[in-house]
């Protein structure tokens, strides 16, 4: 009998790609999403790519009573928890939004799981939990501390999970601290497509590539880096999806650990200008940009030490920066050709 997995926020960018990987590994998948920042058409894309059916449940994790009933009505073997707000800049401007959804929503989820006897959780954490003053690369033992509410919300959720793992009847969990997901499914049929304005580099850069009249900004060119622009560890979303499936298999099959933390990154940092140059090579054209002041909350350099996950999971990222950019470009081309900008939202 197939193991049944609930994926919260499974209609979003990372969740949808992880769902494809779960189906490939023969899990039964239910997706929970409130469609705040994703389109219902993603479900059709997942089913088309995988040639398998999934159950979609439209629920907000802040609604505890509905969430509680869902778990009592379904015997889930595990949960992969992506549902959260994720903009660093927005979290500075609207902290209560992040406290409510990211922290309260996660607590609701844990309580509903414990109440129904579901005790296995994979948590979507972030490199945003690390203090800016840590030595590079960031390891799982690096000091925690965030100058924005998004990162702080992830730290609090991690601490909650750690405490729950120590209970008499523990909730067992793995926190995956990933760095900068990018790219798209290699088919070109699934990629990043948020409803709300996305301030991340790749969506903004792709908008510029396909609309030359659009403004594109580099926020800060005076960092102490090789070219003055910020450096990030970009990981292909399918490499990240594979890491989630390996984490799931570990928590389902190895009962020796109640709580573990893993960085998920490539261990290589690329600057904003290097990403732009890579896209310029792909499209054989120049990309024009303007320089703006640094954004509050942005780190100058951020990349992972990934030896722990490579050793424990026998996992390593397969895709390089050019492949990440190529797949992202392929998805954007497909998306625009399908003319799906006016998608309905159920």
Buried (B, 14 or more C-beta within 10 A) or exposed (E): EEBBBBBBBBBBBBBBBBBBBBBBBEBBBBBBBBBBBBBBBBBEBBBEBBEBEBEBBEBBBBBBEBBBBBBEEBEBBBBBBBBBBBBBBBBBEBBEBBBBBBBBBBBBBBBBBBEBEBBBBBBBBBBBBBBBEBEBBBBBEBEBBBBBBBBBBBBBBBEBBBEBBEEEEBBBBBBBBBBBBBBBBBBBBBBBBBEEEBBBBBBBBBBBBEEEEEEBBBBBBEBEBEEBBBBBBBBBBBBBBBBBBBBBBBBBEEEEEBBBBBBBBBBBBBBBBBBBBBBBEBEEEEBEBEEEEEBEBBBBBBBBBBEBBBEBBEBEBEBBBEBBBBBBBBBBBBBEEEEEEEBEEE
